[in-house]
Amino acid sequence: MTDFAPRLRPLEAFPVQHEGRRVLALRDPAGYTDAIVLLPRVLLEIVSLFDGEHSIADIQAAIMRQHGELVSRERITEIADALDEQGFLDSPHFAERRAAIDHAFLEAPTRPAAHGGGAYPLDPSEIHAFFDGFFAPPEGPGPVDGSGPGRPRVAGIIAPHIDFHRGRSAYAWAYRDLAERSDADLFVIFGTSHTGMAHPFALTLKAYESPLGQVPVDREFTNALAKRARQDCFGSEGAHRKEHSIEFQAVFLRYLFAGRREIAIVPILAS
């Protein structure tokens, strides 16, 4: 197969220290694999040529020109096969993997709490204490205490979507005013899609799961919005599967209004 030209999928690459060596880590921001691959420099030079343009023979020739060393065809194929097995190559094998994962998500009745257990606790008895800590002074604004009445009403906020462990008080400062100075029960959430989408915006009708129960989607509002849009608003619905930007807002809203009032959301991912 002299014309075989392996191609990496769009991946995140970042340097890490591993066993005393600086290596490059690869991971899939789209979440089709949870694997993280570590590439030492000797492999990085080979994998960097997995662009769909260089055949195995081309890669051999490039390494020979640079280092005067012949890397066997079997070795390069072995590296490509290992990456493909983990879902890192744009290949027929990955296409099957993606289709199965996308189908399972689209058939699911709700959108799972994809980052629960890592970014935040899944145990309902723990999540209140976890989020309560975000409000604690001096970094936090203090607990929600009902001091909002009489002050200007809040119609919208700009909130972080960084992971909770680092964002902590920034979430509390954004959401405290919302809790005290708004009586809204429907929240339109615009979130950034970090993996790219085929369409500018993506909607879903799936309720977002959270440790404190589902966060329902206002289906009537969402369907009406989709009918007025000049695009297929559900064509990139699969982007909601692993994207954290809306999940974090939905989980925090469920915590914030638990025991206060029932809420619903309209989750809109933007590419």
C-alpha positions in Angstrom: 0.0 0.0 0.0 2.6 2.6 -1.2 -0.2 5.2 -1.5 -1.3 5.0 2.1 -1.1 8.5 3.7 -2.2 8.6 7.3 -4.0 11.8 8.4 -4.4 13.0 12.0 -7.8 14.3 13.0 -8.0 17.8 14.5 -6.5 17.4 18.0 -5.2 19.4 20.9 -1.5 19.3 21.4 0.3 20.4 24.6 3.7 19.8 26.2 4.0 17.8 29.4 6.8 16.4 31.5 6.8 12.6 31.6 9.3 10.5 33.4 11.8 13.4 33.3 11.3 14.0 29.6 9.4 16.8 27.8 7.0 15.2 25.5 4.0 16.3 23.4 0.5 15.1 24.5 -2.3 14.7 22.1 -6.0 14.5 23.1 -9.3 14.7 21.3 -11.3 17.9 22.1 -14.4 16.4 20.5 -14.4 13.5 23.0 -14.6 10.6 20.6 -11.8 9.1 22.6 -10.7 9.6 26.2 -7.1 8.5 25.4 -4.1 10.8 25.7 -1.1 9.9 23.6 2.4 11.0 24.6 4.8 11.6 21.8 8.6 11.8 22.5 10.5 13.8 19.9 11.6 10.8 17.9 7.9 9.9 17.3 6.8 13.5 17.0 8.9 14.0 13.8 7.1 11.0 12.2 3.6 11.8 13.4 3.9 15.4 12.3 4.0 14.1 8.8 0.6 12.3 9.2 -1.1 15.0 7.2 -2.8 12.9 4.5 -0.3 14.2 2.0 2.7 12.2 2.9 2.7 8.5 2.0 4.7 6.0 4.1 7.4 6.2 1.5 7.4 10.0 1.7 7.7 9.9 5.5 10.6 7.4 5.2 12.4 9.8 2.7 11.8 12.8 4.9 13.3 11.2 8.0 16.2 9.9 5.9 16.9 13.4 4.7 16.8 14.9 8.1 18.6 12.2 10.1 20.2 9.9 7.7 18.3 7.0 9.2 15.8 4.7 7.5 12.7 4.1 9.6 11.1 0.9 8.4 7.7 0.9 6.8 6.5 -1.6 9.4 7.5 0.9 12.2 5.6 3.8 10.6 2.6 1.6 9.9 2.7 0.3 13.5 2.6 3.9 14.8 -0.3 4.8 12.5 -2.3 1.7 13.5 -1.8 2.4 17.2 -3.1 6.0 16.7 -6.0 4.7 14.6 -7.0 2.2 17.2 -7.3 5.0 19.7 -9.4 7.2 17.4 -6.8 9.8 16.5 -6.6 9.2 12.7 -9.1 10.4 10.1 -9.9 6.9 8.7 -12.7 4.5 7.9 -12.2 3.0 11.4 -12.7 6.4 13.0 -15.7 7.1 10.8 -17.4 4.0 12.2 -16.5 4.9 15.7 -17.8 8.5 15.3 -21.1 7.3 13.7 -21.7 4.8 16.5 -21.1 7.5 19.2 -23.1 10.1 17.5 -26.0 7.7 16.9 -26.0 6.8 20.6 -26.1 10.4 21.7 -28.9 11.4 19.3 -31.0 8.4 20.4 -30.5 9.2 24.1 -33.4 10.9 25.8 -31.2 13.3 27.7 -27.8 14.9 27.5 -25.5 13.1 30.1 -23.4 15.0 32.6 -20.3 14.4 30.6 -17.9 16.1 33.0 -19.5 15.1 36.2 -17.1 13.2 38.5 -14.2 15.2 37.2 -15.0 18.9 36.9 -17.6 18.7 39.7 -19.0 16.1 42.1 -21.7 13.7 41.0 -22.9 13.1 44.5 -25.8 15.4 45.3 -24.7 15.6 48.9 -21.3 17.0 47.9 -22.2 19.4 45.1 -23.8 22.0 47.4 -20.7 22.3 49.6 -18.6 22.3 46.4 -20.4 25.3 44.9 -21.1 27.0 48.3 -17.3 27.4 48.6 -17.2 29.5 45.5 -19.1 32.3 47.3 -16.9 32.3 50.4 -15.0 35.6 51.0 -12.5 37.0 50.5 -12.3 35.8 46.9 -16.1 35.2 46.7 -18.9 37.7 47.0 -20.6 36.1 50.0 -23.7 33.9 50.0 -26.9 34.7 48.2 -28.8 36.6 51.0 -31.7 38.3 49.2 -30.2 41.8 49.2 -31.0 42.2 45.5 -34.6 43.7 45.7 -34.6 47.4 45.1 -31.5 47.2 42.9 -31.6 47.2 39.1 -32.8 44.0 37.6 -30.4 41.7 35.8 -31.4 40.7 32.3 -28.3 38.7 31.4 -24.8 37.9 32.5 -21.4 37.1 31.0 -20.2 34.0 32.9 -16.9 32.0 32.7 -16.8 28.6 31.2 -13.4 27.7 32.5 -13.3 24.6 34.7 -14.9 25.0 38.1 -11.7 24.3 40.1 -10.0 27.4 38.5 -13.1 29.6 37.9 -14.6 29.2 41.4 -15.3 32.7 42.7 -15.7 34.1 39.1 -18.8 31.9 38.8 -20.1 33.2 42.1 -19.6 36.8 41.2 -21.5 36.3 37.9 -24.3 34.3 39.3 -25.0 35.9 42.7 -26.6 39.0 41.1 -28.6 36.7 38.8 -30.0 34.9 41.8 -30.8 38.0 43.7 -31.9 40.4 41.0 -33.8 38.3 38.5 -37.1 36.4 38.7 -36.5 34.6 35.4 -37.3 31.0 35.1 -36.1 30.6 31.5 -32.4 31.0 30.6 -31.0 31.3 27.1 -27.4 30.0 27.3 -24.9 30.8 24.6 -21.9 28.6 24.8 -18.7 28.3 22.8 -18.1 25.1 20.8 -14.5 24.3 21.3 -14.4 21.5 18.6 -15.9 23.4 15.6 -19.2 22.7 13.9 -20.6 22.4 10.4 -23.2 25.1 11.3 -22.9 28.5 13.0 -25.2 27.5 15.8 -26.4 24.2 17.3 -29.5 23.6 19.4 -30.7 20.5 21.3 -34.0 19.5 22.8 -32.3 17.2 25.3 -32.5 18.0 29.0 -29.1 18.4 30.6 -28.4 15.9 33.3 -27.0 17.2 36.6 -26.3 15.7 40.1 -29.3 17.7 41.3 -31.7 16.4 38.6 -32.4 17.3 35.0 -32.2 20.8 33.6 -35.1 20.8 31.1 -35.1 22.5 27.8 -38.0 24.8 26.8 -38.9 22.8 23.7 -41.6 25.2 22.5 -39.2 28.1 22.6 -36.3 26.1 21.1 -38.4 24.8 18.2 -39.8 28.3 17.5 -36.3 29.6 17.4 -35.2 26.9 15.0 -38.0 27.6 12.6 -37.0 31.3 12.4 -33.3 30.6 11.9 -31.8 30.5 8.4 -29.8 27.4 9.1 -30.3 23.8 10.2 -30.2 24.4 14.0 -30.0 20.7 14.8 -27.5 19.7 12.1 -24.6 20.0 14.6 -26.5 18.8 17.6 -23.9 16.2 18.3 -21.5 19.0 19.4 -23.5 19.2 22.7 -22.4 15.7 23.6 -19.1 16.6 25.3 -19.0 20.4 25.2 -18.5 21.8 28.7 -19.3 25.5 28.1 -23.1 25.0 28.4 -22.9 22.0 30.8 -21.2 24.1 33.5 -23.9 26.8 33.2 -26.7 24.3 33.4 -25.3 22.5 36.4 -24.6 25.8 38.2 -28.1 27.1 37.5 -29.7 23.9 38.8 -27.6 24.4 42.0 -28.4 28.1 42.3 -32.2 27.7 42.0 -32.6 24.3 43.7 -35.5 24.7 46.2 -36.2 28.3 44.9 -38.0 27.7 41.6 -38.2 25.4 38.6 -36.2 26.6 35.6 -35.6 25.7 32.0 -32.9 26.5 29.5 -32.4 27.1 25.8 -28.9 25.8 25.1 -27.2 27.4 22.0 -23.7 26.4 21.0 -21.9 28.9 18.7 -19.0 27.8 16.5 
